[in-house]
Amino acid sequence: MKKLLILGAGTGGTILANTLSRKLDLKQWDVTVIDKVVEHLYQPGFIFLPFRLYGYENRSDVTHPVKRHLPGGVNMVNADIRLIDHAGKKVETSAGVYSYDWLILALGCHVAPEEVEGLEESMGKNAFTFYTLEGSLALQKALEKMEKGKLTLNIAEMPIKCPVAPIEFIFLADYYFSKRGIRDKIEIEFVTPLAGAFTKPQASRALGEIARRKNIKITPNFDIQGVDHEKKVVNAFNGDSVEYDILASVPPNLGPQVIDESGLGDGAGYALTDEKTLKHKNVDNIYVLGDNTNVPTSKAGSVAHFEAEIVEENILREIDGKEPIAEFDGHSNCFIESGFHKALLIDFNYDTEPLPGTFPLPKVGPFSLLKESRLNHWGKMGFKQIYWNLLLSGHLPGDPLLPSNMSFTGKDISSLAPE
Ligand SMILES: Cc1cc2nc3c(=O)[nH]c(=O)nc-3n(C[C@H](O)[C@H](O)[C@H](O)COP(=O)(O)OP(=O)(O)OC[C@H]3O[C@@H](n4cnc5c(N)ncnc54)[C@H](O)[C@@H]3O)c2cc1C
């Protein structure tokens, strides 16, 4: 028996377990997935839980058992991965050692509040993170008690998962306090190390404009030094500080330590990945996808989904003794909730920033790019069912509607002209 080992049963690992087990002859291939958790998290739901919005209230609204989305014929091992011995082609775990012929790394990334002075001690007192399920639910309780004062959101450093989630959170906070009739008693500030609301200029301008309209202050270029929960301030290295009553924190995001300890990482737990083929840069027989890569695009579920198609094609070619030729272009696609039943949509890649226009079809859309619409909001709402029922099983239709590489169809490229 030949062995395919998939590390991580989150978005990327689950998609590939499904698609590859359909393509490989399971009489000749043993496909095993290893993950330390038994609950699959729908992380896009974490931005709604703190506000009890749109039917997101409890843990059960964003979780399914991992096994429910893995196909029959694939082995699931519930264990902590401790070392990847790529020379010996084996993986050491808390449940024993597993050898492989081909290995897929889909281990994601996690928040690391301990990287910022004072942040870990502040957590659960007056600082919370909606980047974890537990944090999101704790923030729900804290916000329910908030009647007046200041809600500050801080992004500690980049890169983070879903870089639009913080601005979505802050727009939803504006909506939440408006619904409760106390928006005029709550100050909202968005504090970021970036030069604006997002990583890319056109989207940053569009989102910054919406923030201004909603009376949300954006404080850019903030290089965090630490958090003092007693004084209720976030301090920057240059001596600036921002006050808060409740801090919604996005701590530094790191890849798993086991990646660096196994000699496969960049020092921050992200696997060194060829940005086109998605093969490990230095080691044969290993592919990487999702948040665990170090490729220069967003860490998003949509990206993990597009990358899965590239990895599937390349790994099957290599198994057949051919060169990996499929090339990823960094395609990312994300709805951005802006409150009051509206959302924007962005679609971009390594080289092209989010542009205005319509998606996926020219003129008719139905979704609008870089512009608020109700249809975009319903797209985001519908995505949860698509995620559970089509995306994880690898049945989401690709070309021509949702190709793994970005299409210019419907995009207004005239806005790319120099100003
Ligand atoms: C608040 C928030 C909002 C988001 N919103 C969106 C959105 O609107 N749209 C979008 O496209 N994306 C969104 N995302 C991002 C999206 O959820 C992730 O990019 C996606 O889930 C990444 O998939 P992955 O397979 O790379 O990692 P994950 O799905 O995180 O899976 C990684 C798996 O590896 C396992 N693992 C890690 N280390 C070990 C170890 N040592 N041993 C065993 N198992 C291990 C973990 O338990 C986990 O199950 C959001 C994320 C957050 C936090």
The ligand as a MOL file (V3000), in Angstrom:
LIG
                    3D

  0  0  0     0  0            999 V3000
M  V30 BEGIN CTAB
M  V30 COUNTS 53 58 0 0 0
M  V30 BEGIN ATOM
M  V30 1 C -12.6560 35.6050 12.5230 0
M  V30 2 C -12.3880 34.9000 11.2290 0
M  V30 3 C -13.1830 35.1750 10.1240 0
M  V30 4 C -12.9260 34.5480 8.9030 0
M  V30 5 N -13.7220 34.8430 7.8200 0
M  V30 6 C -13.4570 34.2860 6.6210 0
M  V30 7 C -14.2690 34.5850 5.4840 0
M  V30 8 O -15.2510 35.3310 5.5650 0
M  V30 9 N -13.9370 34.0210 4.2940 0
M  V30 10 C -12.8570 33.1880 4.1650 0
M  V30 11 O -12.5920 32.7070 3.0510 0
M  V30 12 N -12.0690 32.8730 5.2330 0
M  V30 13 C -12.3470 33.3960 6.4500 0
M  V30 14 N -11.5650 33.0780 7.5400 0
M  V30 15 C -10.3410 32.2780 7.3500 0
M  V30 16 C -10.6000 30.7890 7.1930 0
M  V30 17 O -11.3980 30.2860 8.2330 0
M  V30 18 C -9.2490 30.0800 7.1700 0
M  V30 19 O -8.4020 30.7440 6.2480 0
M  V30 20 C -9.3680 28.6270 6.7420 0
M  V30 21 O -10.1680 27.9190 7.6570 0
M  V30 22 C -7.9700 28.0100 6.6410 0
M  V30 23 O -8.0420 26.6360 6.4180 0
M  V30 24 P -6.7840 25.7110 6.7890 0
M  V30 25 O -7.1570 24.3440 6.3740 0
M  V30 26 O -5.5490 26.3080 6.2560 0
M  V30 27 O -6.6600 25.8190 8.3780 0
M  V30 28 P -7.7110 25.3980 9.4940 0
M  V30 29 O -9.0810 25.2830 8.9210 0
M  V30 30 O -7.5140 26.3550 10.6210 0
M  V30 31 O -7.2500 23.9250 9.9170 0
M  V30 32 C -6.0070 23.6510 10.5190 0
M  V30 33 C -6.1450 22.3650 11.3220 0
M  V30 34 O -4.8400 21.9400 11.7450 0
M  V30 35 C -4.9580 21.3980 13.0450 0
M  V30 36 N -3.6450 21.4350 13.7180 0
M  V30 37 C -2.8090 22.4960 13.8510 0
M  V30 38 N -1.6910 22.1370 14.5120 0
M  V30 39 C -1.8170 20.8160 14.8070 0
M  V30 40 C -0.9780 19.8650 15.4730 0
M  V30 41 N 0.2250 20.1980 15.9660 0
M  V30 42 N -1.4270 18.5960 15.5980 0
M  V30 43 C -2.6390 18.2260 15.0880 0
M  V30 44 N -3.4610 19.0770 14.4410 0
M  V30 45 C -3.0630 20.3570 14.3030 0
M  V30 46 C -5.9900 22.2870 13.7270 0
M  V30 47 O -6.5810 21.6260 14.8290 0
M  V30 48 C -6.9800 22.5610 12.5850 0
M  V30 49 O -8.0780 21.6710 12.5950 0
M  V30 50 C -11.8360 33.6450 8.7930 0
M  V30 51 C -11.0500 33.3450 9.9140 0
M  V30 52 C -11.3320 33.9590 11.1220 0
M  V30 53 C -10.4670 33.6310 12.3230 0
M  V30 END ATOM
M  V30 BEGIN BOND
M  V30 1 1 1 2
M  V30 2 1 2 3
M  V30 3 2 2 52
M  V30 4 2 3 4
M  V30 5 1 4 5
M  V30 6 1 4 50
M  V30 7 2 5 6
M  V30 8 1 6 7
M  V30 9 1 6 13
M  V30 10 2 7 8
M  V30 11 1 7 9
M  V30 12 1 9 10
M  V30 13 2 10 11
M  V30 14 1 10 12
M  V30 15 2 12 13
M  V30 16 1 13 14
M  V30 17 1 14 15
M  V30 18 1 14 50
M  V30 19 1 15 16
M  V30 20 1 16 17
M  V30 21 1 16 18
M  V30 22 1 18 19
M  V30 23 1 18 20
M  V30 24 1 20 21
M  V30 25 1 20 22
M  V30 26 1 22 23
M  V30 27 1 23 24
M  V30 28 2 24 25
M  V30 29 1 24 26
M  V30 30 1 24 27
M  V30 31 1 27 28
M  V30 32 2 28 29
M  V30 33 1 28 30
M  V30 34 1 28 31
M  V30 35 1 31 32
M  V30 36 1 32 33
M  V30 37 1 33 34
M  V30 38 1 33 48
M  V30 39 1 34 35
M  V30 40 1 35 36
M  V30 41 1 35 46
M  V30 42 1 36 37
M  V30 43 1 36 45
M  V30 44 2 37 38
M  V30 45 1 38 39
M  V30 46 1 39 40
M  V30 47 2 39 45
M  V30 48 1 40 41
M  V30 49 2 40 42
M  V30 50 1 42 43
M  V30 51 2 43 44
M  V30 52 1 44 45
M  V30 53 1 46 47
M  V30 54 1 46 48
M  V30 55 1 48 49
M  V30 56 2 50 51
M  V30 57 1 51 52
M  V30 58 1 52 53
M  V30 END BOND
M  V30 END CTAB
M  END
